[in-house]
Amino acid sequence: MRNDIPDERTETDESQADLAAAVGVTRQTINAIERERYDPSLELAFALADHFDCRIEGVFEPDD
């Protein structure tokens, strides 16, 4: 699954650690999601979208 988390973090001037703390996961989890090596749970995907004040589709896109 592709994602726009690095772009969203840049817009909010957050580090991976800041984002991880905000949604209750480790920095390594955020890193793995950003590198598209880990697909988040639905609960985490909703938490990330809520954090960036957008819909899940605004952060994540399915692979073609």
C-alpha positions as CSV (number, residue, x, y, z in Angstrom):
1,M,0.0,0.0,0.0
2,R,1.4,3.4,-1.0
3,N,1.1,6.3,1.4
4,D,1.7,10.0,1.7
5,I,2.9,10.0,5.3
6,P,6.3,11.6,4.7
7,D,4.6,14.4,2.8
8,E,2.0,14.9,5.5
9,R,4.8,14.9,8.2
10,T,6.7,17.5,6.2
11,E,3.6,19.8,6.1
12,T,3.1,19.5,9.8
13,D,6.9,19.7,10.6
14,E,6.8,16.5,12.6
15,S,9.5,13.9,13.1
16,Q,8.7,10.2,12.8
17,A,9.1,10.0,16.6
18,D,6.6,12.9,17.1
19,L,4.0,11.1,14.8
20,A,4.6,7.8,16.5
21,A,4.0,9.2,20.0
22,A,0.8,11.0,18.7
23,V,-0.7,7.7,17.4
24,G,0.7,5.3,20.0
25,V,3.2,3.3,18.1
26,T,7.0,3.2,17.8
27,R,9.1,5.3,15.5
28,Q,10.2,2.1,13.8
29,T,6.6,1.3,12.9
30,I,6.2,4.7,11.3
31,N,9.4,4.2,9.4
32,A,8.3,0.8,8.1
33,I,4.9,2.2,7.0
34,E,6.6,5.1,5.2
35,R,9.0,2.7,3.4
36,E,6.0,0.6,2.4
37,R,7.4,-2.4,4.2
38,Y,4.5,-2.7,6.6
39,D,0.7,-2.1,6.1
40,P,-0.9,-0.6,9.2
41,S,-3.9,-2.1,10.9
42,L,-7.2,-0.5,10.1
43,E,-7.2,1.0,13.5
44,L,-3.8,2.6,13.0
45,A,-4.7,3.8,9.5
46,F,-7.7,5.6,11.0
47,A,-5.5,7.1,13.7
48,L,-3.0,8.4,11.2
49,A,-5.8,9.9,9.0
50,D,-7.4,11.4,12.0
51,H,-4.1,12.9,13.1
52,F,-3.6,14.5,9.7
53,D,-7.3,15.6,9.8
54,C,-8.2,13.8,6.5
55,R,-9.8,10.6,5.3
56,I,-7.8,7.3,5.0
57,E,-7.9,7.8,1.2
58,G,-6.0,11.0,1.7
59,V,-3.1,9.2,3.3
60,F,-3.2,5.6,1.8
61,E,-3.6,4.3,-1.7
62,P,-3.9,0.6,-2.7
63,D,-1.1,-0.8,-4.9
64,D,-2.0,-1.1,-8.5
